[in-house]
Amino acid sequence: MIFCGCASAVTVNVNGTVVGRAFEGIGAVSAGGNSRLLIDYPEPYRSYVLDFLFEPKFGANFHHLKVEIGSGQNSTSGSEPCHALSASEITNPNSENYELWLMSEAISRNPNTILDCLMWGVPKWTGGYWTQNTANYLTSFIKAAHDGWGLNIDWIGGCINEDGGGANTSWLKYNLRPTLNAAGYSSVKIQSEEGKNDSLPWTLLDECMSDSALNAVVDAVTYHYIEDASKWPSAAQIAWGKPMWDSEQQASGGDWSSAKNAVRTMNRDYIMGRVTKIELWCPIDSAGEGVFLTDTGVMKADTPWSGNYTVRPAIWGVAHYNQFAEPGWKFIDSGCGNLTGNGNYAFLKHPTTGDWSMIIYAESAESITVNLAGGLSTGTIHVWKSTSANQFVQQADIIPTGGSFTINCSADSLYSLTTTTGQQKGNHPNAAASAFPYPYSEDFESYTAGDMPKYFSDMQGMFQVQNCKGGRSGLALQQMVPQIGYGWGTETEYREQMMIVIPGSMSWNDYEISTDVYIEAGEVYAAVRKGHSSWMSTGLYCGYAFVLKKDGDWRLCFDNTQDSTKMLNRGTVPGFDGSKWHNIKLRCIGERIDAYVDGVHVCRVIDSQRFAGNACIGGSSDLNQYDNISVKPVTGCIGWEMVNERPPNASYTGSWWTFNGSWYVFGDCTYSDIAAATATFPFYGRMGQVIGTTRNDCGYMDVYVDNVYKTTIDTYSNPAVYGGVLYQTQELPLGNHTIKIVVTGQKRTASANELVILEAFSSTTNHEIGGNLALSATASASSFYQNDPTWGANKVNDANYTSRWNSYTNSCWLELDFGRQVTFASARLTEYENNRITSYRIQYYDGAWKDACSGTTVGDSKVDAFPAVTGTKARLYIDAATNVPSIYEFEVYAARGDRDLDSDGEIGLSDLAIFCDNWLEQGCNSCCGCDGADLLHDNKIDFQDYAIFAE
């Protein structure tokens, strides 16, 4: 016996001579783009992941694998490859398909793996779902599996995934079944109807009962998410005897709840409806960051560049069934029943021996006594247990007495009892996690035509490496789907916009994407700061997209390239030749979004709707090409650095809760609706932001900056907006600051709640390229007036032109200690009461004080330029003055100015365009003020700056 503390007692009498239906396994559904990145994993880690999924008695040991028959259209988290883009290709279908690869890997580990396939969409050339062309199309997928991979598909779906209209029974009888038979695939069985949320599930069973021809072609009837009594088959439907499957259940992030759900659902489905198989969507979370429903896998492996993977608890929930019973084992109905609450148990018997297994989910503490009869083995019983803290741990064996035993189960636990052996909790080495290699570039020359490039994820359409068009040699990335077909899901008005996501991070903020493009027809785009996708949003949330048409018209849009209300700017490239290759580039720095065509700056918009997100490219449903794609960080005057809403230095008071979801920045949020709950974020820089969610159940929040009340924000919106800027500070003096959020517990009338939802914090970094080096230095002086700190040396590098240092004597010095070696080539002094100073030197310390330059009077503002010097300190040494010197700011710059104003590594026409945009501007008192065009750092742009630019 095992004693774990019990609350209720159950007796189970099991007779092995009276068996029920055959167990058909717990399987996995690989569909919707969620398995995309697994094939890109390096060995041996790719094989390790596959072992956890399919290796017998090692991990999940999935018995059944169903894959999507891709059509190049989004089917949840992306679009999957199409094996026949035209009718002419069905006789020689394309077998370059990662779902077929996944099937082959499953079979290589377990030749008994049952293989299944199902359509979500079909190409336009088929003419619709219920046509002979579609029957040919589906049959050709089975041919691609057999001819390309040596796979024998066991089952095919005779329906559309979750189509509310159900199966077309006439098409099943007179198109699909005859076509399969004629092609030599009479052994392939048909399952249908894969419904979800239908008012009358299992209606196909009723039709089979009254239609013998239909009954002959439908080998199993399927339904999704069987969860309550309204979805159980009727007694008559059960009595008909046809296999019934719960053919999609959520893996739900693979956590402990998912582990329990796998066991509880399989038990419940058989007990209540004699359903003999469940399938989990999906086996692996291998979708890129920021796409819809990425965190749903039994296992996680979404960073192929690192090799790192995560074995989630759900693996071991599935193992509690699949390592203890195989397809063909028989349920014993007398050994299946319910426990307290949602607890339940099932008893399965080997088809030819007396071996058996019992699978238990105990929601509450339970004492279960089992009496064995009818030839069931009474030998040693091996016990495996899982809890939220520890999964799949072998316990002490049980020795039955007189064919009876008792097990005392702890609450919230899974148990597998068996007379078989060989089960194990598999283990493999892992690789360290690492960020995506950045900067990133790809010229596609390492591939061959037809390849799918590593790490890219199709969101809509199908992108492959092909020979370059337009007279260019080499290879490029091409969108392959000539016309969007009949798709699954929603957003019909956006489906014509193809998109492929470039790998990276949703925390990327200031960067640029550049790509060469060949526009065969329609339009193309490059986009930055892609948003977190929501339901089927293939054409939405692309971020800031620069769209270029074949005729040279362009537009800059936010998130939706087809909605005129989302257009931020538009125009036409003069003299554009659409028959040639061109380069488009989009750069984002803070609120500034700049677009370029062939290196020429064509527009700038100032927009603060989103400050982070990865990159993507796309365009119309035409066979356009992209080449020499690069993504790299750029630095401007102010860069933003984003962190999760719970960094180590943040503090929370009151009641706050967390929630995980792929649509949130960094994949989670922290929320509260309790009045006076606070969240405080300290940062160093000039500006800060609060990133969060606005929804129809959100309320008001008060904002404090440096403990001073600033404003009250209403975070209500309908529809919801995720990852938006809830609040941004004004520009502050460089230094340490705090933003504090206080939940008010109040809301507008229309809101359903008073929630405040935080996703991230963002602040400007202290790295200002071309900026004032003094801002990060420590200032000191020979003296200050009356020893009053109001006039201290630290006033000369606080970026405040109203505070000042005041000396106590005429002859004095003012020093900046950088704490490191720096190189500088100019200095700017701003003096109180012009011309007190009559003789001075700018010095640098390099083992000894050395002069960089000298001068006489300073006046209101004086810039000194000199050959670059290097030292750990800079000093203003005042030799003579008519009165005690007083300085507002002592600024030191690395050079007279960085002429690469667009930060692209080159000095060209786009830099000149930026310079001209700022011509004769005044008041450029920071490197941000005039886009860095104030090359002399004298607060204005004039011919002196142009002379420097022209050097």
N, C-alpha and C positions, 0 to 999 in steps of 0.2 A: 504494500500500500504506500501511497504518497499522501502525507498529511500537510495541507496548506491552509487550514482554517476555512471551514465551510459554513454556509448559511442555510442551504436547502438540500433535500435529498431526492434523487431520482433513481428508479430501478428500470433497467433496460433488458428485456428478454429477447435474445437474438437467435433465430433459427436459420441455419445456413442452407437448409434445403428449399427454402422459399425465397427466391431472388426476385428482384425488380428489374428495372431497366439497366442498360449498359452505360457505364460512365464513359463520356467522350472527351474528357480532359478540360483543363483550363488553358486557354490559348491567349494569343496577343494579336492586336490589330495594328499593323504598321501602315499608317495612312495620314494624309493631311500635311506631309512635309516634316513631321517630327523626327524621323529617323535620318534626315538628310546628312548630317555631319559625321555620322559614325563611320562611313566608308573612308573618310579622310584621316582617320586616326592612324598614327604610326604603329607598327608592330614593335613589341609584342602586345601593347596595351589594347589594340583593337581585338585581338584574339581573346584577351582576358575578359573584356566586356561581353563578347559573344558567348564565352563559356558560362558566365553567370546567367545568361538568358536561356541557353539551349542545351548545354552539356547535361546528360542524364545524371541525376543524383549528385549535383554539384551546387546549383543555385535554384533559379526558378524552374528549370527543366520544362519549359513551355512545350506542351504536347501538340499545339495547333498554331499555325501562323497564317493569318489572313493579311493580304497586302492590297493596296489600292492599285487599280488599273488606271494609271495616270493619263491625263488628257491635256496637260499644259495649262490647267486652270486651277485657281486657288480652291482648296478643299478644306481648309481650316487655318493651318499655320504656314502655308505655302502651296505651291503648285508642283505636281510631280511629273516626271518625264513621260512623254507620249511615245508609244512604240510604232505608231503609224499615222503620220501627219497628213497622209493622203490615201485615197483608195488604192492607188497603185502599190503602196508599201505593205499591204496586208499579206502578200505572198512572201515577202522577205522583210519581216518586221525588225525594227531596231531593238536589239537585246541589251543595249548599254543602259542599264536601269538599276539603280541602287536597291530597289525592292527585290528584283530577281537575284541580285548579289546576296541580299540578306537571306532569302530563301535557301540559296545554295550553301550558305554558312550554317544555317540551321540543320539542313540535311547532312552536311559533313560531320556534324556532332551527334546527330541522332537520326539515322535513316528512316525511322518510323514517324518522324514529324509529319503531321497532316497539313497539307498545303491548300490554301483557299485564296480566292481573289474576288474583287468586287469593284464595280464602277461607281465613281462619284460624278463624273462628267464624261462627255464624248465630243470628238472633234466636229467641226461644222460640216465636214463632207459627209458625215453619216446621215444627215437629214433629220436627226432627232433620236430619241431614246428607243422607240419601238419600231425600228426599221430593220430590213434585212441587212443593210450596211452595218448597223450596230451589232447584229449577231455575228457578222463576218469579222468585225473589229475585235470583239471580245474573244472570239475563237483564235484570232491571230496572236493575241497575248499569250495564250496557252502554247501556241507554236513557238513564239519567241522564247518562252521559258524552256521548252523542250530542246529546240534546235540550238539555242545560244548557251544554255547552262546544263543541259541534260536533266532537267527537272520534269517530273510528272505531277501536274496539278491534280489534286483530288477533288476539289469542289470549286464551283463558280457561282457567284451571286446572280440570280435571274431577276435583278431589280436594281433600282438606284438606291444608294445609301440614304436612309431616313426620308424617303419621298412620301409625302402625305397621301399620294394617290394609290399607294400600294403597287403590287405587281400587275403587269399586263399579262393575264393568263393566256390569251390567244397567242401572243408573241412567244411565250414560253413553249407552248405546244407546237406551233407551226413555224417558228423561226429559229429560236436558240437551240432547242434540242435536236432538230434535224441537222442544223449546221454543224454542231459538235460531232454528231454521229458521222456525217459525211466526210469530215476532216480526219476521222480516225480516233476521235476522243469520246467514244461511247462510254468509257469507264469514268469520265468526269461527271460527278454528281452535281445537281442543281439545288441550291438552298435559296430561300426567299421568305420574307419580304423586307427584312431589315427596317421595320417601322419604328417610330418613336412618337410618343404622346398622342397616339391615335385613340379616337373614342371607342373603337371596336378592334382591339388587337386580336391576332390569331384568326382573322376572318378567312385567310387563305386555307386554313384547316377545314373550315366549313365548306369552302368551294371544292376542296379535294374530296370531301365525303360525297358530294353530289355529282362529281365529274371524274369519271374513271380515267379519262385521257390525261387530265391535269394531275391526278393523283400519281399516275405512272411517271411523270417527268419531274415532279417536285419530291426530292428525297429528304429534305428537312425544312421545317418552318422556323423562322427566326424573328426575334423581336429585341428591341434595345431597352435597357434600363427597366427591368421588371422589378418594381419596388413595393407594390402594395396589392391588396386583394383585387383592385379594379383591373389589374393586368395579368392575373393568373388565368391560364386556360380553363375552360369549363370541364365538367366531368365527362361530357360527351367527346370533347376535343381530345382529352387525355386518353380516353378509351379507344380512340381511333388508332393509336399506337405509333403514329409517325414521330420521328425524332424532333424535339423542340429545343431551341438554343436561346440563351440570353446572350445575343451576339455582339453586344457592346456594353461594357461597364467602365466607369472612369477609374483610372489608376490614381488620379487626384494627387499628384505630387509625390507618390511613392512613400508617404509617411506611415506612421503606425496605424492611423485610421484606414489607410489603403490596405495595409497588411490584413487587418481584421476584416475589412470589407470583402476581400477575396474569399476568405473561408466562410464567413457568415452568409454571403450571397450564394455561393455554390451549394451550401447546406440548405438554405431557405428555398432556393429555386427548385431543388429536387423534392423537398418535403411538401411544398405547397402546390407545385405544378408539374412534377415529374420532368422538369427541365434538366437535361443531362450534360450541358456544357455551358461555360461562360467564357467570354473573350474580353480582355482588358485593352482599352485604348489609353495609352500606347505602351509598347515594351520599353522604349528608351526615349528620354528627353535629349534629343540631339538636334534641336533647332536653335538658331541663333538668337541672341539676346534681343528683346524688343518686339518680337513677333507674337501673334495671338496664341494663347494657351501653350506656352512653351514648357511650363513646369508641371507636366502631367505624366511623366514617364514612371514606370516601375523602377527604372534606373536612370541615372543622369550621366551624360557624356557629351558635352557641348563645347569643349575646348580642344579640338584635335591638334592644335599647334603645341599644346603642352603634354598631351597624353593622359591627363588627369581624368578620373572618373569617380562617381559616387555610387556605392552599393546602398540602396535605400531599404528600409524595413519591408516594403512591399515584396521584395524578392523572396523574403523568407515566409511571408504569408502565403504566396503561391506555392512555395516549396512544401508547406504543410500538407498540401494536397498532392502536388505532382510528383514528389519524391516517394509517396506512399501508395499511390494507385496509378495505374496506366489505363489508357483507353481500352475498353473490353472488359475491365473489371465490372462486377455487378453490384449495384446498390442492393442492400437487404432492407426492405421497407420497414420491417419490425425494429431495425436498429437506427432508424432516422426519426428525429423528433425535436421538440423545442424545450428550452430551459427557461429560467427566469429572465424576464425582460426580452432582449433580442438574442439571448444565447440560444445555441442549437447544436446538434450533432448529427453526423451521418456515418453509416457503417457500410463498408465496401468489401467484397470478397473476390479473391483471385478466381478466374473463370474455371480453372481445372484443379486447383489444390485447395487445401483448407486454410491457406494463409488469408489474413484479413488485415484491414486498417480501419481505425475509427478516428474521425476528425472532429474536434470539439472547439467551439467558441464559447467561452464562459464570460458573460457580461458581469454576472454576480458570482460570488463564491458558491460553488456547487459540490455536492457529494454524489457521485454517479456510481451505482453498482450495476455491473454487467454480468448477465448469466448467459453463457455460451452453450449452444446446442446445434444439432444437425450437421455434425462433421467439421465444425469450425475448430481450428487449432487451439489447443489449450496449453501450448508451450510458452516459453518466455516471451513477455511483452516488452518491447522497447518503447521508451517514452521520450518525446521531444516537446519542448515548451518554448513559447515566445511571450514576452511582455514588452511594454513600451520601452523598458530600459535595456533588455537583452533579448535578442531574437535567436531562435533555432538553437537552443541549448539542450543537449541530451541529458535526461534525468536518470535516476535509478530505475532499473528494470522492475517489472512486476511479475510475480509468479502466481498464476491463478491457483485457487484451491477448489477442487471439485467442480472445475469449469466455471468458476465465478471469481470476480475481483472487484475491488472498489478503488476509485481514484478520487481524491479530494482536490478540486481545482480552485485556484485563486481567482479573484475577480479580474476582469479585463485581461484575459489570457487566451492563448491558442495552445491546443494540445494535438499531437498526432501520436496515436498508439498503434503499434504494428507488430506482427510476428515475422516480418521480413527484415532484412538487413541491407547495409550498403549506403544508407543515407549519410550525408555529410554536409557540413557548413563549409562550402568551398571558400578558398582564399587565394588571392593572387597579389603580387607586388603592384604598387601604384606609382605614378609619376607625380612630381610636385606640380601644383597649379601655377600657372603663369599667365600674365596678361598677353593679349594679342600683340604680335610683333608690329611695332608702329614707330616710324612711318612705314607705309605699306605701298608696294607697287607691283604691277603685274602686266607683262607684255605678251603672255600666252604662247611664247615661242617654245616653251618646254613641253607643250602638249601636242597631240595629233588631232586632226580634224574629227569631230564627233565627240570629243571628250567634254566632260563637265568639269570646269576648273575647281580646284580645292577651295573650300570655305565659303564660296558664294552660295546663296540660297535664293532660289526662284520664288517670288511671291505671286506673280501672275505671268503667264507665258512660260517659255522654255528656252533657256540660254545655253548654247553650246559653242565650243571653239570651232571655227571654220576658216577656210582660206580667205584672205582679205579680198574685198571688192575694190572698185574704184581705182584700179591700176597700182595698188600698193601690194608689195610682196609680203610674205609672212602670214601670220595667223592673227585672228581677232576673235572677240566674243560676239556672237550673233544671236538675236532673238529669232526663234525658229517657227513659231506658230503663225501661219499666214492669216488666220482669222479666228477670233474667239468663237468657241462652239457652244454647246449646251451645258451650262455649268450648274453646280450644286450650290445652294445658298442664296445670298442676297446681293445687294449693291449692284444691280444691273446697269445703272448709269455710269459706273466707273470701271466696268469689267474690261473695256477696250484698252485700258492703260496697263501696259506691261511693266513689271518692276522686278529687279533683282537686288537683293541686299548685299552690300559689301561687308565683310566681316569686320568686327571691331567692338566698340564699347558704346553703350548708351550714355556713358559719362563724358564722351568726347565733347569738348566745348568749342575752343577756338582752333579751327583747322580749315584746310581747303581740299577740295576734290578736283582733279583734273583728268580729262579723258579726251582722246581723239575720237571723233564720230564720223561715220559715213551714213548719211540719211538717204536711204534708197527711196523712201516715201514717208509721208506723214511728219512725225516729229520725234525728237529725242530729248532727254533731260538728264541733268546731274543734280543731286540734292544733298544737302547737309542737314544735320540735326533732325533726323527722322524721329517721329514720335512712336510711342508704344501702341502697337496696332490693337484694335478692338475687333469685334465679331466680323469676320470676312472682309476686313477693310483693306483689300489689296490696292485700291486706288487712292486710299486716304492715308494720312499721317506720314507722308513721304518727307515732311520737313520743308525747308526752303528749297524750292526746285526751280532751276533755270531751264526753261523749255525753249528749244530752238527748232524751228520748222524748216523744211526743205527750201522754202522761198525766202528765208532770211528773217522772217518775223520771229520775235522772241517775246517771252513774258516771264516774269518772276512771280512765283506763286507760293502760298504757304499751305502745306498739307494736302491740297487737292488741286491737281493741275487742270481739272475740267470745270471747276466752279468759278464763274466770273467774280463772285463776291470775295474769293480768296486770292485774287490777283493783286499784287503789290505794285507792279510796274510793267510796262510793255513798250515795244519799239520795233525797229527794223534795222538790220545790219546793212549799211550802204554797200552796193555792188556785190552782194553775196552770191557766190556760185555754188549752188546746191549739188552739183555733180562731183565735187571734190571733197576730200577729207578736210575736216576742220577740228579745232581744239576748243572745248568749252571748259571753263574753270569757274568754280564758285568758292568764295572765301567768306568765312564768318569770324568776326572778331567782336566780342561783346554784342552790342545791338546793331553793329554794322555788317551788312551783307553786300558783298561786291561780286559782280558777274563780269566775265571776260569772254571774248570770242577771238581766237587766234592771237592771244596776248594783249588785245586792246580792251580797255575798260569800257563797258557799255552801260552799266548802271550801278547805282548804289541805293539801297533802302535802309532806313533805320527802323528796326522792329524788335520788340522785346517779348514776343509770344513764346519763344522757346530758346533756351541757352545751352542745351546739350542734346546729344543723340548721335547715332552713327550715320553712315553715308549710304546712298543707294543711287542707282541709275535706272533709267527706264525710257518709255516712250510709247508710241502708238503700236497697234498690232500689225507691224510691218517688219520686214526682214532687215532691220537696221543693224549696224555693227559698231562696236566700241573697242578701243585699243589703247594701250599704254595708260592704263588707269593708275592713278596715284592718289593716296590720301596722306597728308602730312600735317603736323601741327604748325600753326603760324602764331607769331607773337606780335601783338600790337601794344598800344599804350596801356590798356587794361585787359588782362586776361582773367577769366573766371575759373575757379577751381571748385568742383562740386563734390560733396561728401554725403554719405547716408545720413538720414535724419537722427541717427543715434551714434554720432562719433564719440570717442572716449571723453572729449572735453565738454560735451553737452550735458545739461542737467535738466531733469524733469521733476516736477512736484505735482501732487495730486494723482488722480487716476488716469492712466493712459494705457492703451492696449495696442498690440501689433497685429498686422494681417498681411499675409503673403499673397502676391498676385503679379503675374508677368507684366501687367499693364502699368504698374507703378515704377517710378525711377528706382533703380537698384533692386527691383523685385519685391519691395515691401513698403508698408506705411505704418505710421504710428498715429493713433486717433483718440479723441476724447470728446465727450459732450458734457463733462462735469464742470460747472462754473468754478473759476479760480484755479483750474489746472494750468500749469505753466510749463513752457519749454524754452530753455535759454541756450543760445548758440554763441560761444565766443569765437572771434576770428581776428586775424591780423591782416590789415589791408586798408583799402579806401572805401569799399562798398560791400554790402552784403545783400543776400536774397533769401527769401523763404519760398521753397518749391513745394507744391502740394496739389490737392484735388479739390475741385469745386463740383458739387452735385446737388441734386434736389432734396437732399436730407442734411445739408450743411448749414451752419449758422455763422454768428459773428465772432471775430477774434480781435482783441486789442493788441497793438504793436508798440513796444518800447525799444528805443535805441539808446544804448548806454544808460539804461534805467530812466530815460525820459520818455513820457508818453508821446507818440507820434500820430496815431490814427486808429480807427476801427475799420476792419475789413469785413465785408459781407462775402462769405465763401459759397453762397448759393449759386447754382447754375443749372439749367436744364436745356440741352443734354449735358451729361457729365464731361468734364475736361480733366485729364490726368497730366501730371508733370508740368503744370503751369506755374508762373511766377505769381505767388500770392502777394508778395511785398518786396520792394527794393528800396534800399536806403538812398538818400542823396549822397554825393561825394563827400567823404569825411577826411580829416587829416590822416595821413598814413600812421597807423599804429594799431593798438589793441582796442577792440570794440565788442559789444554784445548786441544781439537781437533777442528780445524776449517776447514770446507769444503767450497771451493769456486768454483762455477760453471764457467767454462771457456767459455761456449757458442760455443765450438768447438767439432768436432767429426771426426772419421775416415770416409773414403769415403763410406764404406758399410752401415753405420748407417743411419737410416731414420730420426733421430732427434738428438738433443744435450742434452737430458734429463739426469738429475741426480736424482735418486730415493732413498730416505732414508727410512728405516723401523725401525731402533732401534739403540741405542748406548749401548755399553757394557764396563764395566771397572772391573778391579780386585778389590776385596774387600780388606779391611785392616785387615781382620781376617786371620792370618797365623798360623795355628795349629802347635804347636811345634816351633813357630818362636820367633823372638827376641822381647820381651816385651818392650824393650827400644824405639822401633820405634814409639810407640804411646805415649811416656812420654814427659814431659817438662824438659829440661836439664838446670842446673844452676851450678855455680862454685864459689869458694871463690875469685877467681881473674882470669884475663886472660891477656896475655902479652901486655903491653903498652896500655891497654884498647882499643885495636884494635879488632873490631868484627870479623875480619878475623880469629882470634884465639879463638872465643867464644865457650861457652859450647855446643851450639847447633850443633857443628861439630861432637860430639861423638855419635849421634844417627840419622845421616842422611844417613846411609847405604852406605857411600862413604869412601873408604879406602885411599883416597888421601888427604882429608881435615882432620884437627885435632884441638883439643883444646890445648892451650899452657898456662900453669900457669905463674904467675908473681913471685911466691915464691916457695921454695922447699917444705915447709910444707903447704899442701893445701887439698881441698876436691872437689869432683865432684859429683853432685847429679842428680838423676832421679826421678821426681814426676809423678806417674802414675795417680793421680787423683781419685784413687779407691783402694780398697783392692786387691792385687794380691799375688799369691803364686809363689815363685821361688826357684830353687834348684841348680842353677849353674850360673856362670858369666864368661864372656870372655873379656879379655883386650888385645888390640893391641897397642903396644907402639912405639913411635918414638925414634930412637937411643936407641937400646936395653940397658936395665939395668940401666937407670937413677934412677928408683925407687929402693930403697933397703929395705923398710919396708912399708906395707900397710895393710888395713883391708877392707873387704866387709861388709857393714852394712845394716840393714833394719830398718825402722821406724814403731814402733808399740806403739804409745804413748810416746816413747822415743827411742833414737838411741841404737840399740843393734848389737853386732857383729855376723855375720853369719860365717865368716872364716877370717884367716889372712895369709899373705905370705911375702916373702922377695922380690926377684927380679921378674920381669915380662918377660922381653925379647920381642922378636918379637911378640909372641902370647902366652897367658896363660889362661888356663881354670881351674876354681876352682869349684869343686862340693862339696856340703854340704847338710845336712838334710834340707828338705823343710822348708822355713820360709814364714811368711805372713806379709805384711805391705803395707803402701801406698806409700812408697818411698824406693829407694835403693841408697847407697852412697859408693863411693870409697874414703876412708880416707887415705891419704898418710902421714905417720909418718916421713919418712926420704927419702932423695934422694940426689944423687951426683950432680944433675943439675935440673933446673926447669923442672918438669914433663910435658910430652906432649903425649896425647892419641889420636889415630885415632878413635877407636870405643870402647864404653863401652856397651857390650851386656849382657842382662839378659834373662834367659830362665826359663820357668815354671818347667822344670825337665831336667835331663840329656838327655832325649830323650824319645819319645813316640815309643815304640816297635811295636805298631799296625800300621805298615807301609802302609797297604792297607785300613785302616779306616773302617774295617768291624766289629769292636767291639770285635774282638778276636785276640789272638796272636797265629799264627799257621804256617803251612808249606808255605803258600803263602807269609807271612811276611818274612820268611827265604829266600824264592826265590828272593824277592826284595832286601834283604840285600846282597845276593850273587851276584846278577846282578851288584851291585855297589862296590864290594869288591876291596879295595886298590885304590879307586878313590881319587883324589886330588882336591883341590880348591872348596870344598863344602861350599862356603861363604854365603849361604842362606839355609833356610829349603827346598827350591825347588831344589837346586843344585844336590843333590844326593838322591832324593826321600825320604828325611827324614832319611836316613840310617846313617848319621853322628850324632850318639847318644850323643857323647861327645861335639859336636859343636866346634871342633877344625880344621875344614876345611879339614879333611881327614877321611878315613874309614880304620880302622886297628883293631888289636886284642883288643885294649882298648874298641872300640865300640862293638866288639863281646862279650866281657865280660859283658857289660851292657845288651846286648840283651839276653844273656844266663841266666841272674839272675832269 
